[in-house]
Amino acid sequence: MSDFIELNNDQRREKVNSDQRFSAYEQARQKAQSYRGSLVWHMVGGVEHLARSYYSSSGVRRQKMEGRRSFETEKTKADWEAARTSAQETLVARKEQLERQAAVNRALRLGRVPLLTARIIRALDNAGLLGSGISIAGTNAIYAYEAAAGVFVDPGITTTEDIDLLMDARRALRIMAGDGVEDGTLINLLRKVDKSFERSQASFRAINRDGFLVDLIKPIASPAWSRDRETVGTGDEELVAAGIEGLAWLENSAPFEAVAIDEKGWPLRMIAPDPRVFAAHKLWVSKRVDREPIKRRRDLAQAKAVARLTASYFEHLPYEAEVLRSLPKVVFEEARPLFMEGRGT
C-alpha cells in the first residue's frame, strides 16, 4: 500500500515491547502517586496522634487524624512507609527499563511524535486531563492511528508546528491535585512544559518563543444561546476555547486510545477521536469554501489516508451508520467511498 510503510519485524517486536513496558511503568507511576502526602506524628492536647496529609478532590491539602499513638497506629505508619518505598523503587526500576527501551526505539527509528508535542500530551495525561475532558484533535491524532496500525504514514501529511486540544465543554475539568499548577489553568500547565508559552491575542491560542501553537477548541454551543464550559482554570491569562462548527461529531465519537513513540524513543499515551469520524470530518472540512485552498488539499489528503488506514488495518471499526451516529447522514455518505477504496486495496 503506497500510503503507508509497515513496520519491519524488528520494529514490530520492539513496538510491542514498548507498549508492554510503558504499561508496566504507568501502573508503577500511578501506584507511586497514590502515596503522595505523608503520615506523621502530631501532638494534640499533649498526646501524640498519627496524622495523614493528603489532597482533596478539589486540590486542597488536608489532614486527617488516624488515632492516638499505639501499637496499631505505629504498625499502620510503618506498613505505609514500607509500601511507599517499595512503590518508589519499582517506579525507578521501570523507568530505567523504559530508558533502555527508548534507546532501542531510537536506533530502529520508531519515534514519530514531535518532542514538544509529546511533552504537552504527557503533561495533560499526568494532570488527569487527557481523556477526561481533553483529547488530541487535528493532525497530531494521526500519530495515534498509525501507531495502533503498526505503520508509518507519509510525513508530508503529519508534519505540523501546532497541536489542537479538543475540550469537552460538557464535563467538569480539573487539573489533578498536587501538580502545583497555579490557578489550575491550562496556560500554566503549558508553562511547566515550556516557560515561554504565552496567550496570544486570540484568547484560544498559546504560542511559545519558537512559534509553536496550542489551540484550545470546542464544539459550538447548541443551542447557540446556551452557556457551556469555556476554560480549564480561572486565571486572568487562561485560554478560552474557541467554538468551531463540526467538532461535536468528534466530541461525541468513541475515544481512540493508542501508545505512540516520540522522537527520542519514549512511549506516550494518546487519546484521539474515532478515526472513522476523523476522516469524515476532515473530508467535510476540505469542502468548505471558507477554508484556505492549501489547507483544504491537506485536509483531503489526511481524510483519504486515515480512511484507507482504518479500512485496511482496523477491521473492528467498520464504517457503518448504526455505530457512527454522531455524524450527520450527508457527511457519513460523502465519506463512505473513501473507506470502500481502502477496503479494496
C-alpha positions, 0 to 999 in steps of 0.5 A, a space after each residue: 500500500 503506497 500510503 503507508 510503510 509497515 513496520 519491519 519485524 524488528 520494529 514490530 517486536 520492539 513496538 510491542 515491547 514498548 507498549 508492554 513496558 510503558 504499561 508496566 511503568 504507568 501502573 508503577 507511576 500511578 501506584 507511586 502517586 497514590 502515596 503522595 502526602 505523608 503520615 506523621 506524628 502530631 501532638 494534640 492536647 499533649 498526646 501524640 496522634 498519627 496524622 495523614 496529609 493528603 489532597 482533596 478532590 478539589 486540590 486542597 491539602 488536608 489532614 486527617 487524624 488516624 488515632 492516638 499513638 499505639 501499637 496499631 497506629 505505629 504498625 499502620 505508619 510503618 506498613 505505609 512507609 514500607 509500601 511507599 518505598 517499595 512503590 518508589 523503587 519499582 517506579 525507578 526500576 521501570 523507568 530505567 527499563 523504559 530508558 533502555 527501551 527508548 534507546 532501542 526505539 531510537 536506533 530502529 527509528 520508531 519515534 514519530 511524535 514531535 518532542 514538544 508535542 509529546 511533552 504537552 500530551 504527557 503533561 495533560 495525561 499526568 494532570 488527569 486531563 487527557 481523556 477526561 475532558 481533553 483529547 488530541 484533535 487535528 493532525 497530531 491524532 494521526 500519530 495515534 492511528 498509525 501507531 495502533 496500525 503498526 505503520 508509518 504514514 507519509 510525513 508530508 501529511 503529519 508534519 505540523 508546528 501546532 497541536 489542537 486540544 479538543 475540550 469537552 465543554 460538557 464535563 467538569 475539568 480539573 487539573 489533578 491535585 498536587 501538580 502545583 499548577 497555579 490557578 489550575 489553568 491550562 496556560 500554566 500547565 503549558 508553562 511547566 512544559 515550556 516557560 515561554 508559552 504565552 496567550 496570544 491575542 486570540 484568547 484560544 491560542 498559546 504560542 511559545 518563543 519558537 512559534 509553536 501553537 496550542 489551540 484550545 477548541 470546542 464544539 459550538 454551543 447548541 443551542 447557540 444561546 446556551 452557556 457551556 464550559 469555556 476554560 480549564 482554570 480561572 486565571 486572568 491569562 487562561 485560554 478560552 476555547 474557541 467554538 468551531 462548527 463540526 467538532 461535536 461529531 468528534 466530541 461525541 465519537 468513541 475515544 481512540 486510545 493508542 501508545 505512540 513513540 516520540 522522537 527520542 524513543 519514549 512511549 506516550 499515551 494518546 487519546 484521539 477521536 474515532 478515526 472513522 469520524 476523523 476522516 469524515 470530518 476532515 473530508 467535510 472540512 476540505 469542502 468548505 469554501 471558507 477554508 484556505 485552498 492549501 489547507 483544504 488539499 491537506 485536509 483531503 489528503 489526511 481524510 483519504 489516508 486515515 480512511 484507507 488506514 482504518 479500512 485496511 488495518 482496523 477491521 473492528 471499526 467498520 464504517 457503518 451508520 448504526 455505530 457512527 451516529 454522531 455524524 450527520 447522514 450527508 457527511 457519513 455518505 460523502 465519506 463512505 467511498 473513501 473507506 470502500 477504496 481502502 477496503 479494496 486495496 
